[in-house]
Amino acid sequence: MTKLKVGIVGFHQQSKSYISFILDGLIEGVEVGAIYDQDRKKQQIVNAFYPDIPFYTNYMEMMESGKVDVVTTYIPSYNYRGKEYQ
């Protein structure tokens, strides 16, 4: 069975938990294809924890890399405070 390659957008504690679920096999048929975060400082952390998963600071490069089939976003909830959505 071919696994669906997921791109993780936003790297922080919540996304680390989700990555662990995938790597531990708790979500069947899925693998982490790549991780994106605009903060370049996070690349060292990602490389230390997940050396086999590509890290991108340019989301278009990740999307065009062929490493991901779909993306999921993990934007911390504090980024939404005080904002209204239509």
C-alpha positions in Angstrom: 0.0 0.0 0.0 1.3 3.4 -0.9 1.3 5.8 2.0 0.0 9.4 1.8 2.9 11.8 2.3 1.8 14.7 4.6 3.5 18.0 4.8 3.5 19.6 8.2 3.0 23.4 8.2 4.1 25.0 11.5 6.5 23.3 13.8 5.9 23.5 17.6 4.7 21.3 20.4 1.3 20.4 18.9 2.8 19.5 15.5 5.6 17.5 17.2 2.9 15.4 18.9 1.1 14.8 15.5 4.5 13.8 13.9 5.1 11.3 16.7 1.6 9.8 16.2 2.5 9.3 12.5 6.0 7.9 13.2 4.7 5.6 15.9 2.2 4.1 13.4 -0.9 5.4 15.2 -2.2 6.9 11.9 -2.2 4.2 9.3 -1.4 4.8 5.7 0.4 8.1 6.3 4.0 9.3 6.5 5.6 12.6 7.1 6.9 13.9 3.8 8.3 17.2 4.9 8.0 20.0 7.5 7.6 23.7 6.8 8.1 26.6 9.1 9.1 30.1 8.2 11.3 30.3 11.2 14.8 29.2 10.1 15.9 28.6 13.7 13.6 25.6 13.9 15.5 23.8 11.2 18.2 22.7 13.7 15.6 21.3 16.0 13.8 19.5 13.2 17.1 18.1 11.9 18.0 16.9 15.4 14.6 15.2 16.1 13.8 14.0 12.5 17.0 13.9 10.4 15.2 11.9 7.6 12.4 14.5 7.1 13.1 17.4 4.8 12.6 20.9 6.3 11.6 23.9 4.3 11.3 27.6 5.0 9.6 28.2 1.7 6.2 26.6 1.4 6.2 26.7 -2.4 9.5 24.7 -2.5 7.9 22.1 -0.2 4.8 21.9 -2.3 6.8 21.6 -5.5 9.3 19.1 -4.1 7.3 16.0 -4.8 7.7 15.1 -1.1 4.1 15.8 -0.1 0.7 14.8 -1.3 -1.3 16.9 1.2 -0.6 19.4 3.9 -1.9 19.9 7.4 -1.5 23.2 9.3 -0.5 23.6 12.9 -0.7 27.2 13.7 -0.7 27.9 17.5 -4.1 29.0 18.8 -2.5 32.2 20.3 -2.1 33.4 16.7 -5.9 33.7 16.5 -6.5 35.8 19.6 -8.4 38.9 18.9 -9.0 38.2 15.2 -12.3 37.9 13.5 -13.1 35.5 10.7 -15.7 35.9 8.1 
